[in-house]
Each structure stands twice: as C-alpha cells, then as structure tokens.
Amino acid sequence: MNFDVTDEHKMIRDMVREFTVEVIVPRAEEMERTGEYPYDIMTQMGELGIMGIPFPEEYGGSGGDWVGMHVCIEEISRGDLTLGAMLDVTTSVAGQEIYAFGTEGQKKEWLTPIARGTNIGAFALTEPNSGSDAGALRTKAVLEGNEWVLNGTKQFVTNIGLDNASVVLVAAMSGKNKKGNIISTFIVPKRAPGFQLGKKYEKMTWHASATHEVIMEDCRIPKENLLGDPTRGFAQHLAVLQTGRISIAAISVGVAQACLDNALTYAKERTQFGQPIFNFQAIQFKLADMAVSIELARNQYLKAAWLKDQGRKNTFEASVAKLYASEMVEKVASDAVQIHGGYGYMDEYPVSRYYKGVKLLQIVEGTSEVQRMILSRILWSQ
C-alpha cells in the first residue's frame, strides 16, 4: 500500500492552494454577504484547467484523474464551499455524465466547453413531489418527429441560474414498461424554446451559489440530445452520483480543514488567565479530535476516488466517505465556533460562515439517511 500522492497530485494541490489563498479567501465573506456570483474567479479557475482535470485533452480537459480532481475540490472548498459545490455539479455530475454516456458529437459540443471552464453545467432531477424518491418524478418527454418535447418543473437546481451556465441535464419520464416508468436523461440547452428559469431560492446560506427552479413548457430539443440509453437514464445518473458523493466528502474535508486552521490560529493567539487558550487541555483535546476526524475523512474520500480511477466498484466507499465527512464537518465547525467563544458567532470570523454552511452537505447528493440505506443494502447482500 502506498499512501503518498503523486507528483502530479502535489502540483495540483499546491497550485490550487495558492490560488485559493490569494484569490478566493479574500473574497469569500463578501460573496456570502452580498450573494454576488464570482464570475471572474470561475473564469480564472477555467483558465487554470480546474473544471477539466479528469477529462481527456481531446475534450478540453487536462487528462488527469479523479484523485486529482478531488484534491482540487478540497483545496477550493477551504476558501469557499460554494465554489466547491459548483465543481461538484459541473465536473463530477454533469460533465462526467456526458463523458461517460454521451456520443462523440455530444462530447465535442457539450463537454468541451464545460471542461475548459467557459460554460458551467447543471443537473435537474428533484421535483416538488420527488426528492429522495427520485423514481417518482413526473416531468415528461415525448418524441415528436425529430424533437423531444419536455414538460415539467424541477427545483433546487444548482448552477443553472449563472450567466455562464449553458446546459442542464434533465431526467424525465419518456414512457412505461413492465417495470414502471422509463426515465431518460436529456441534454437541454438553456436557450431551448420553452425553457425558463423559475424562482430563485432564497437560502439561509450558500448565497454565492445559484439555486433556481426550472420550468419546461413544451420545451423542444433535438432528437439527438437524448443522453445515453433511453431506458437507463436514472441508472446513469446514479452511476455518476457516486462520484458526486466523493466530491461532497472532499468539500466537507476542505471546510473542516479551514475550521481547524482558524481555530488553531485563534487558540494560539487568544490569551485568557495570562496564557494562550491553546494551553488548556479542553481546547487541546477539541483540536486533536478535529484533526483525527479530518484525517480519517480525507483518507476515505481519497480511497473512493482512487478506486474509481482504477475502474473498481466504489459504491460502499463513496457512501461511507459522503456520510462520514458530511457529518464530521458539522461537529468540527461547531467545535471551531466553541473555541472562538463569543467571537465565533460574529460574522467577522470565518468560522461563523463555515458553521452556517455545512449543514447542507448532509442533504445534497443523497441525504445521510439515504447513505445509510445504501450501506445497509450492501451489508444485507453480503
């Protein structure tokens, strides 16, 4: 066993860490406070090749791997988790699904600009009455001549409200068979006739992340925009969603590391009773527990990403990584606030922003409860 990252991964980590410290960290609080979308930062990320790390050069990528991508996502998330989430949806979900199941023409047309970072991708699965029970979706797709006609409403769609978002992958019911509804996935351009953005969701945090409702009323797209096997659209998404779960784990580790970094610095500088509060065992033990939890979560997401790069099954490892890391970061963020005391509740300290933002990581890409269901099913089959 070799736990060393490669020279390439070290290069990615160092480059992205420098970028995060110099570009993202100074803007993160302002972005959260104003809700301004950081288009200039996303442009710079694209120029660095960040969105295309795991994709071949022929499609605008860097020819790297998923370990490198997730090392990158962790480092970006240390500065701002909403940019980490943008990468999750753009690269790990939308980009990967086009790469894994798309035709050569679809990859050239739709994956290339995503990999280059000139366009941002999105995915629309959740509906008003269909969340964790994704198989209950009601959006319909009907083939009329050379066009698919889509009707339905999607909610909680990340990225699509961005000006540089060009395409959304839409899961829709395209027919029925003996097993029930046939779910297919479609590449829907934002400019397609009948496609419109609905309301922008006002969230309690993640203000720099665009989250919108999507409405399709007789939305027409070319016949060739069907993605992959028309009878396995849902299975396709589940396949790439595993990688999305690794990404959420990497985001969680990045934010947790930022919490530890800030809490450690504060504990060394803050004096009470004539000495730094780091000298008190209660503070030392909190920091030690935080470091242990982060290390375990990091090792798990790297293992899951490595298995994916090897072409090996990683369902169990991805769910473990997502479940453990997303619940770990909530505890770490809480302890970071506690170490800061009253200051931790003030907006001027980053730990208050981290604490508010991490809860959603237990919900997106499959809730903690869904992860436990998946793991239980795997245990049952053993």
C-alpha angles and dihedrals in degrees: 000000000000119000095180117112115230124258087254092055091047089052091051091047094049094045094048093042091055091047091049094050095045102037113017105036095056090053102038099091093046092049092052093045098047100029089228112160110234099230093159091054091049089051090053090048089054091049089053090053094242098139093052103045097120098039128089119262091243088069096045096271134125097244092240131129142253095263088059091046093053094045084056093048091051092052094046090049091054084069101036128350094206090065088049088052090050089057091047093056097036101044110015096043116017098028094042094049091053091047095046099044108015129106120247089260093050092050092050094047103038110017097047097064090044092051091048091050095236090115130033123221132218140187128216117201109125119085133185090266099026121068121128086002091066092163089070094067117137105197107123133210122196125186112229112178108301095347138075114222115208127196126179148077128263126191140198091029110171121215099003092103091061116105090231094051108109107169142027128197108226126199111211140166108254100174146319137268136173091288094052133254120017110223120201132180122231134194104230118188114218088234094056115129111260094023118119141161115247125200123335109237116236104219129192088237140350086078093161090059118086112230118176146163115246122212124194118189111175087332108185125207131166118273090243091063090083105115118221126317110003091216096048105049093123093046089051091054093047088054094056093037088070088066090047088058091054087051092053088051090052091049089050092051091048093052092043090052090051089051091051093046092052095042092049093050091048093048091054094048103038113086127200128167089009099304142071111278087234086077091066113094093222089062094042092054093050091051092046092051090048091052092048093050093048093049092052093047092048093051090050097051091045090052092050092048091047091052089052091052089052091053091243130136113276106166093114095042094046093051092046090051094048095044097045098040096046092050092041094056093055090057093044092049091049091051091048090055090047092053090052091051114196091351089062089068093055120096092228090072116072093221090072089058092047092050093052094046105048101070092076090061088073090057109040122081090019124334124257087258091055091050090053089050090053093048092047092053090051091051090049091054094053 
